[in-house]
Amino acid sequence: MASIDLPRALQDYFAFAETTPTRNGRRFSITLPYVRADGRLDRLQWWYHLSPAKEKALGDSAPDALRAEAIVRFRVHIERWLQHTRQDLFGDGAIPQVGAEGNRVVAAYRVDPVASDGMLQDEETQEAGGSTPSESDHRPANKTAFG
């Protein structure tokens, strides 16, 4: 399932626009801007059309009804896109970020030297360029490679 982790509803990030009407009807777009993993700004767009006949049949509420339907379809499209490309949509800014699924850093902390005791090589071993295990490199049996 697609991972969307945003503080507000997804549609709150959408931008809506209408092009100049033509004799064939009115065209609308919904845009979701996002920041790619490489830091560049990109967007997803969804276009929909309202013909004069459909507008006449639905009355004054036609643009709103069509917009609501387009929002639902666009949301499904975004969720499928995220799922198929194995990406996550996240962030707490005005423009969400997209990154590889499960690869986002939630928080970064300094390493506690007491908690990582025995994880670092001795300075003598590093200076000598050797990687031969010594007594100080031995890890107690109750410790794993990850601490």
N, CA, C and O of each residue as an XYZ file, in Angstrom:
588
protein
N       0.835     -1.180      0.000
C       0.000      0.000      0.000
C       0.876      1.238      0.000
O       1.964      1.233      0.575
N       0.414      2.283     -0.632
C       1.164      3.523     -0.736
C       1.306      4.177      0.620
O       0.380      4.168      1.431
N       2.474      4.744      0.859
C       2.721      5.408      2.126
C       2.618      6.914      1.946
O       3.458      7.535      1.295
N       1.579      7.488      2.531
C       1.393      8.932      2.514
C       1.384      9.380      3.965
O       0.454      9.084      4.715
N       2.430     10.096      4.351
C       2.575     10.541      5.735
C       2.670     12.063      5.741
O       3.761     12.633      5.746
N       1.505     12.708      5.739
C       1.430     14.166      5.700
C       0.583     14.666      6.864
O      -0.343     13.977      7.293
N       0.887     15.858      7.382
C       0.111     16.371      8.512
C      -1.305     16.815      8.142
O      -2.181     16.894      9.004
N      -1.524     17.103      6.866
C      -2.860     17.523      6.408
C      -3.356     16.532      5.362
O      -2.613     15.662      4.909
N      -4.619     16.679      4.990
C      -5.190     15.828      3.943
C      -4.451     16.074      2.628
O      -4.020     17.194      2.354
N      -4.308     15.037      1.828
C      -3.558     15.134      0.572
C      -4.082     16.248     -0.320
O      -3.292     16.974     -0.923
N      -5.409     16.398     -0.416
C      -5.973     17.408     -1.310
C      -5.652     18.839     -0.869
O      -5.810     19.772     -1.657
N      -5.206     19.026      0.373
C      -4.793     20.360      0.824
C      -3.518     20.817      0.126
O      -3.205     22.008      0.140
N      -2.777     19.897     -0.484
C      -1.543     20.218     -1.190
C      -1.769     20.454     -2.683
O      -0.836     20.804     -3.406
N      -2.998     20.264     -3.143
C      -3.308     20.411     -4.564
C      -3.453     21.878     -4.949
O      -3.892     22.706     -4.152
N      -3.076     22.178     -6.178
C      -3.332     23.487     -6.774
C      -4.322     23.256     -7.917
O      -4.175     22.308     -8.688
N      -5.327     24.122     -8.022
C      -6.382     23.960     -9.020
C      -6.300     25.102    -10.030
O      -6.010     26.245     -9.674
N      -6.561     24.771    -11.299
C      -6.533     25.794    -12.343
C      -7.545     25.447    -13.429
O      -7.934     24.291    -13.602
N      -7.960     26.488    -14.158
C      -8.851     26.313    -15.299
C      -8.237     27.046    -16.481
O      -7.795     28.187    -16.348
N      -8.209     26.387    -17.644
C      -7.711     27.047    -18.844
C      -8.823     27.899    -19.444
O      -9.956     27.887    -18.964
N      -8.494     28.622    -20.476
C      -9.484     29.452    -21.156
C     -10.542     28.554    -21.798
O     -10.196     27.628    -22.531
N     -11.828     28.814    -21.532
C     -12.887     27.975    -22.123
C     -12.878     28.070    -23.661
O     -12.562     29.114    -24.231
N     -13.227     26.968    -24.301
C     -13.340     26.922    -25.760
C     -14.755     26.467    -26.107
O     -15.568     26.208    -25.220
N     -15.036     26.372    -27.390
C     -16.369     25.909    -27.793
C     -16.570     24.433    -27.450
O     -17.702     23.951    -27.405
N     -15.449     23.706    -27.205
C     -15.536     22.292    -26.819
C     -15.749     22.110    -25.322
O     -15.947     20.986    -24.861
N     -15.712     23.194    -24.559
C     -15.959     23.098    -23.126
C     -14.859     23.736    -22.304
O     -14.064     24.538    -22.796
N     -14.837     23.361    -21.055
C     -13.870     23.901    -20.112
C     -12.897     22.796    -19.688
O     -13.285     21.641    -19.511
N     -11.632     23.176    -19.529
C     -10.589     22.231    -19.093
C     -10.029     22.700    -17.764
O      -9.763     23.884    -17.559
N      -9.855     21.737    -16.867
C      -9.353     22.015    -15.530
C      -8.136     21.139    -15.252
O      -7.973     20.076    -15.851
N      -7.294     21.593    -14.344
C      -6.166     20.762    -13.923
C      -6.032     20.807    -12.405
O      -6.385     21.787    -11.748
N      -5.510     19.714    -11.885
C      -5.135     19.618    -10.475
C      -3.650     19.280    -10.474
O      -3.216     18.363    -11.171
N      -2.876     20.018     -9.693
C      -1.431     19.815     -9.650
C      -0.983     19.531     -8.231
O      -1.400     20.204     -7.289
N      -0.133     18.532     -8.086
C       0.505     18.232     -6.811
C       2.001     18.457     -6.984
O       2.681     17.632     -7.595
N       2.528     19.572     -6.452
C       3.981     19.756     -6.504
C       4.637     18.887     -5.430
O       4.051     18.650     -4.374
N       5.849     18.417     -5.704
C       6.587     17.644     -4.715
C       8.080     17.808     -4.952
O       8.518     18.175     -6.042
N       8.846     17.530     -3.912
C      10.302     17.587     -3.992
C      10.802     16.156     -4.152
O      10.514     15.288     -3.328
N      11.554     15.925     -5.226
C      12.099     14.592     -5.488
C      13.229     14.272     -4.517
O      13.693     15.144     -3.782
N      13.659     13.035     -4.521
C      14.735     12.597     -3.627
C      16.039     13.345     -3.897
O      16.849     13.526     -2.988
N      16.243     13.778     -5.141
C      17.470     14.511     -5.468
C      17.359     16.007     -5.168
O      18.280     16.765     -5.470
N      16.241     16.438     -4.577
C      16.066     17.827     -4.177
C      15.415     18.725     -5.210
O      15.200     19.908     -4.948
N      15.097     18.188     -6.381
C      14.489     18.996     -7.444
C      12.973     19.016     -7.306
O      12.363     18.051     -6.846
N      12.387     20.113     -7.704
C      10.938     20.279     -7.656
C      10.309     19.622     -8.881
O      10.797     19.793     -9.998
N       9.245     18.882     -8.678
C       8.529     18.218     -9.767
C       7.042     18.307     -9.465
O       6.644     18.899     -8.462
N       6.209     17.712    -10.342
C       4.768     17.784    -10.121
C       4.061     16.602    -10.781
O       4.553     16.002    -11.736
N       2.895     16.297    -10.233
C       1.952     15.375    -10.857
C       0.738     16.204    -11.223
O       0.333     17.080    -10.460
N       0.145     15.935    -12.397
C      -1.037     16.683    -12.815
C      -2.146     15.747    -13.238
O      -1.911     14.643    -13.731
N      -3.372     16.226    -13.029
C      -4.567     15.514    -13.443
C      -5.438     16.517    -14.184
O      -5.791     17.564    -13.641
N      -5.779     16.196    -15.415
C      -6.626     17.076    -16.238
C      -8.004     16.467    -16.389
O      -8.148     15.248    -16.475
N      -9.016     17.319    -16.420
C     -10.368     16.843    -16.691
C     -11.114     17.904    -17.489
O     -10.748     19.079    -17.491
N     -12.168     17.461    -18.168
C     -12.873     18.286    -19.138
C     -14.360     18.326    -18.806
O     -14.941     17.324    -18.387
N     -14.965     19.485    -18.997
C     -16.404     19.662    -18.802
C     -16.983     20.170    -20.114
O     -16.762     21.313    -20.514
N     -17.726     19.294    -20.767
C     -18.319     19.675    -22.057
C     -19.519     20.595    -21.819
O     -20.111     20.575    -20.739
N     -19.883     21.408    -22.829
C     -21.061     22.275    -22.681
C     -22.344     21.478    -22.392
O     -23.188     21.920    -21.612
N     -22.484     20.308    -23.020
C     -23.685     19.489    -22.802
C     -23.752     18.981    -21.359
O     -24.815     18.995    -20.740
N     -22.618     18.537    -20.834
C     -22.598     18.039    -19.456
C     -22.821     19.178    -18.468
O     -23.484     19.001    -17.446
N     -22.269     20.341    -18.775
C     -22.465     21.495    -17.899
C     -23.936     21.908    -17.871
O     -24.471     22.271    -16.823
N     -24.584     21.846    -19.040
C     -25.999     22.195    -19.121
C     -26.856     21.179    -18.360
O     -27.819     21.546    -17.688
N     -26.489     19.892    -18.476
C     -27.258     18.832    -17.818
C     -27.107     18.872    -16.297
O     -28.072     18.636    -15.570
N     -25.899     19.172    -15.818
C     -25.652     19.178    -14.373
C     -25.967     20.516    -13.711
O     -26.115     20.586    -12.490
N     -26.069     21.556    -14.496
C     -26.412     22.864    -13.950
C     -25.214     23.580    -13.346
O     -24.063     23.329    -13.705
N     -25.522     24.486    -12.413
C     -24.485     25.328    -11.816
C     -23.480     24.546    -10.970
O     -22.350     24.992    -10.771
N     -23.884     23.408    -10.485
C     -22.989     22.615     -9.634
C     -22.048     21.714    -10.436
O     -21.293     20.941     -9.846
N     -22.081     21.798    -11.745
C     -21.269     20.923    -12.597
C     -19.773     21.025    -12.302
O     -19.129     19.992    -12.118
N     -19.192     22.228    -12.248
C     -17.745     22.288    -11.980
C     -17.368     21.696    -10.613
O     -16.347     21.019    -10.490
N     -18.180     21.949     -9.604
C     -17.882     21.425     -8.270
C     -18.014     19.907     -8.216
O     -17.190     19.233     -7.598
N     -19.042     19.370     -8.855
C     -19.241     17.918     -8.870
C     -18.106     17.228     -9.622
O     -17.591     16.200     -9.184
N     -17.726     17.807    -10.757
C     -16.637     17.239    -11.548
C     -15.313     17.338    -10.800
O     -14.484     16.431    -10.875
N     -15.116     18.433    -10.085
C     -13.887     18.624     -9.310
C     -13.786     17.573     -8.203
O     -12.721     16.989     -8.005
N     -14.863     17.329     -7.493
C     -14.860     16.331     -6.426
C     -14.525     14.944     -6.977
O     -13.757     14.197     -6.371
N     -15.102     14.609     -8.118
C     -14.821     13.318     -8.763
C     -13.365     13.243     -9.208
O     -12.728     12.200     -9.060
N     -12.833     14.333     -9.749
C     -11.447     14.368    -10.211
C     -10.472     14.244     -9.041
O      -9.425     13.611     -9.178
N     -10.798     14.836     -7.901
C      -9.931     14.733     -6.714
C      -9.821     13.281     -6.265
O      -8.731     12.810     -5.941
N     -10.939     12.576     -6.244
C     -10.929     11.163     -5.845
C     -10.081     10.347     -6.820
O      -9.266      9.526     -6.398
N     -10.268     10.568     -8.112
C      -9.505      9.819     -9.121
C      -8.010     10.153     -9.056
O      -7.167      9.267     -9.200
N      -7.688     11.422     -8.840
C      -6.290     11.840     -8.759
C      -5.622     11.225     -7.536
O      -4.470     10.795     -7.599
N      -6.341     11.185     -6.436
C      -5.782     10.574     -5.217
C      -5.468      9.095     -5.457
O      -4.406      8.617     -5.059
N      -6.373      8.376     -6.095
C      -6.142      6.962     -6.415
C      -4.930      6.832     -7.334
O      -4.105      5.935     -7.161
N      -4.828      7.730     -8.307
C      -3.690      7.724     -9.228
C      -2.375      7.915     -8.464
O      -1.398      7.216     -8.732
N      -2.346      8.854     -7.520
C      -1.136      9.122     -6.735
C      -0.767      7.907     -5.896
O       0.399      7.514     -5.844
N      -1.761      7.310     -5.239
C      -1.500      6.129     -4.416
C      -0.943      4.986     -5.255
O      -0.009      4.310     -4.823
N      -1.489      4.756     -6.432
C      -0.989      3.690     -7.313
C       0.419      4.006     -7.804
O       1.270      3.119     -7.877
N       0.664      5.272     -8.141
C       1.988      5.687     -8.602
C       3.023      5.433     -7.508
O       4.101      4.905     -7.781
N       2.696      5.806     -6.276
C       3.619      5.581     -5.169
C       3.864      4.093     -4.950
O       4.993      3.669     -4.704
N       2.798      3.308     -5.041
C       2.915      1.870     -4.830
C       3.760      1.218     -5.932
O       4.645      0.414     -5.638
N       3.494      1.557     -7.182
C       4.217      0.936     -8.303
C       5.680      1.367     -8.365
O       6.534      0.597     -8.803
N       5.968      2.570     -7.939
C       7.353      3.059     -7.965
C       8.058      2.859     -6.632
O       9.220      3.235     -6.473
N       7.345      2.261     -5.665
C       7.877      1.994     -4.325
C       8.475      3.247     -3.700
O       9.648      3.290     -3.327
N       7.623      4.267     -3.600
C       8.023      5.535     -3.013
C       7.069      5.928     -1.896
O       5.951      5.422     -1.801
N       7.537      6.841     -1.055
C       6.728      7.402      0.025
C       6.530      8.886     -0.225
O       7.409      9.551     -0.773
N       5.378      9.404      0.177
C       5.072     10.834      0.126
C       5.011     11.302      1.578
O       4.198     10.806      2.357
N       5.870     12.255      1.941
C       5.968     12.653      3.335
C       6.419     14.107      3.437
O       6.727     14.742      2.428
N       6.456     14.619      4.639
C       6.963     15.958      4.890
C       5.991     16.783      5.689
O       4.803     16.473      5.776
N       6.521     17.849      6.278
C       5.670     18.728      7.059
C       5.715     20.160      6.547
O       5.225     21.069      7.216
N       6.288     20.371      5.385
C       6.344     21.696      4.792
C       5.167     21.940      3.856
O       4.230     21.144      3.792
N       5.231     23.044      3.140
C       4.166     23.400      2.207
C       4.159     22.487      0.985
O       3.111     22.266      0.380
N       5.316     21.962      0.624
C       5.431     21.058     -0.519
C       5.957     19.724     -0.001
O       7.035     19.681      0.591
N       5.216     18.632     -0.211
C       5.667     17.327      0.290
C       6.887     16.809     -0.463
O       7.238     17.314     -1.529
N       7.521     15.798      0.108
C       8.693     15.168     -0.493
C       8.348     13.745     -0.899
O       7.493     13.097     -0.295
N       9.034     13.272     -1.937
C       8.886     11.891     -2.382
C      10.247     11.242     -2.295
O      11.236     11.785     -2.788
N      10.301     10.073     -1.665
C      11.552      9.347     -1.529
C      11.312      7.864     -1.642
O      10.176      7.394     -1.574
N      12.400      7.127     -1.817
C      12.306      5.679     -1.932
C      11.648      5.100     -0.688
O      11.895      5.554      0.430
N      10.828      4.115     -0.892
C      10.061      3.495      0.184
C      10.979      3.008      1.302
O      11.895      2.220      1.066
N      10.725      3.485      2.520
C      11.488      3.041      3.674
C      12.866      3.650      3.822
O      13.600      3.269      4.734
N      13.248      4.589      2.956
C      14.592      5.161      3.012
C      14.649      6.566      3.565
O      15.683      7.223      3.444
N      13.599      7.044      4.158
C      13.667      8.405      4.668
C      14.178      8.402      6.095
O      13.902      7.488      6.872
N      14.920      9.429      6.420
C      15.467      9.577      7.758
C      14.456     10.349      8.586
O      14.107     11.477      8.240
N      13.990      9.770      9.653
C      13.017     10.434     10.505
C      13.724     11.414     11.427
O      13.252     12.537     11.608
N      14.840     11.015     12.012
C      15.615     11.894     12.881
C      17.056     11.404     12.896
O      17.318     10.214     12.721
N      17.969     12.310     13.102
C      19.382     11.965     13.194
C      19.873     12.363     14.582
O      19.582     13.458     15.063
N      20.610     11.475     15.210
C      21.115     11.724     16.550
C      22.610     11.479     16.597
O      23.148     10.704     15.805
N      23.282     12.144     17.532
C      24.702     11.906     17.744
C      24.865     10.520     18.349
O      24.002     10.048     19.090
N      25.967      9.881     18.029
C      26.254      8.552     18.564
C      26.760      8.691     19.992
O      27.655      9.490     20.270
N      26.185      7.916     20.884
C      26.620      7.892     22.276
C      27.782      6.910     22.379
O      27.594      5.718     22.137
N      28.988      7.384     22.735
C      30.145      6.486     22.778
C      29.990      5.363     23.799
O      30.546      4.281     23.608
N      29.244      5.597     24.879
C      29.045      4.548     25.881
C      28.192      3.428     25.299
O      28.476      2.250     25.513
N      27.129      3.802     24.550
C      26.240      2.798     23.960
C      26.922      2.027     22.843
O      26.578      0.872     22.592
N      27.886      2.650     22.166
C      28.562      1.984     21.055
C      29.940      1.495     21.459
O      30.834      1.395     20.617
N      30.124      1.190     22.737
C      31.399      0.712     23.248
C      31.847     -0.518     22.462
O      31.097     -1.478     22.293
N      33.069     -0.461     21.996
C      33.627     -1.587     21.259
C      33.326     -1.546     19.774
O      33.790     -2.419     19.040
N      32.571     -0.573     19.305
C      32.237     -0.496     17.882
C      33.339      0.193     17.085
O      33.496     -0.068     15.892
N      34.103      1.070     17.733
C      35.153      1.814     17.049
C      36.485      1.107     17.224
O      36.733      0.490     18.260
N      37.360      1.196     16.197
C      38.683      0.598     16.291
C      39.559      1.465     17.182
O      39.319      2.663     17.330
N      40.566      0.856     17.767
C      41.542      1.618     18.536
C      42.272      2.572     17.606
O      42.442      2.285     16.421
N      42.705      3.713     18.147
C      43.443      4.681     17.336
C      44.739      4.068     16.834
O      45.160      4.353     15.713
N      45.389      3.218     17.657
C      46.635      2.584     17.255
C      46.427      1.695     16.034
O      47.245      1.694     15.115
N      45.333      0.942     16.026
C      45.041      0.049     14.914
C      44.762      0.847     13.655
O      45.196      0.462     12.569
N      44.027      1.978     13.788
C      43.718      2.813     12.631
C      44.976      3.437     12.060
O      45.153      3.474     10.842
N      45.868      3.936     12.943
C      47.087      4.582     12.475
C      47.999      3.592     11.790
O      48.644      3.928     10.798
N      48.064      2.373     12.303
C      48.930      1.360     11.723
C      48.365      0.840     10.413
O      49.078      0.212      9.631
N      47.086      1.100     10.172
C      46.467      0.656      8.932
C      46.070     -0.799      8.962
O      45.566     -1.326      7.969
N      46.286     -1.454     10.078
C      45.962     -2.865     10.183
C      44.544     -3.083     10.644
O      43.945     -2.239     11.311
N      44.021     -4.230     10.275
C      42.682     -4.563     10.726
C      42.662     -5.916     11.415
O      41.638     -6.599     11.462
N      43.844     -6.293     11.959
C      43.878     -7.567     12.654
C      43.193     -7.424     13.999
O      43.392     -6.435     14.704
N      42.394     -8.405     14.351
C      41.676     -8.302     15.619
C      42.639     -8.409     16.796
O      43.570     -9.213     16.788
N      42.399     -7.598     17.787
C      43.185     -7.653     19.011
C      42.234     -7.956     20.163
O      41.031     -8.114     19.955
N      42.771     -8.038     21.372
C      41.926     -8.330     22.526
C      40.903     -7.243     22.759
O      39.784     -7.516     23.195
N      41.285     -6.005     22.468
C      40.342     -4.911     22.701
C      39.184     -4.928     21.707
O      38.142     -4.323     21.959
N      39.362     -5.623     20.570
C      38.302     -5.699     19.563
C      37.278     -6.790     19.876
O      36.214     -6.842     19.259
N      37.601     -7.662     20.840
C      36.686     -8.753     21.157
C      35.394     -8.206     21.764
O      35.423     -7.386     22.682
N      34.258     -8.678     21.234
C      32.951     -8.221     21.723
C      32.393     -9.270     22.654
O      32.520    -10.463     22.378
N      31.783     -8.867     23.740
C      31.131     -9.831     24.635
C      30.049    -10.619     23.899
O      29.487    -10.143     22.913
N      29.768    -11.801     24.377
C      28.815    -12.695     23.710
C      27.406    -12.134     23.669
O      26.632    -12.509     22.787
N      27.043    -11.251     24.587
C      25.669    -10.729     24.614
C      25.484     -9.525     23.703
O      24.387     -8.968     23.664
N      26.492     -9.107     22.979
C      26.388     -7.970     22.074
C      26.273     -8.463     20.642
O      26.871     -9.474     20.274
N      25.490     -7.734     19.824
C      25.411     -8.055     18.404
C      26.274     -7.071     17.650
O      26.866     -6.175     18.250
N      26.350     -7.225     16.359
C      27.116     -6.294     15.533
C      26.516     -4.901     15.544
O      27.203     -3.933     15.218
N      25.231     -4.780     15.919
C      24.553     -3.480     15.900
C      24.409     -2.880     17.292
O      23.698     -1.888     17.451
N      25.055     -3.443     18.299
C      25.066     -2.818     19.626
C      24.212     -3.458     20.641
O      24.160     -2.999     21.782
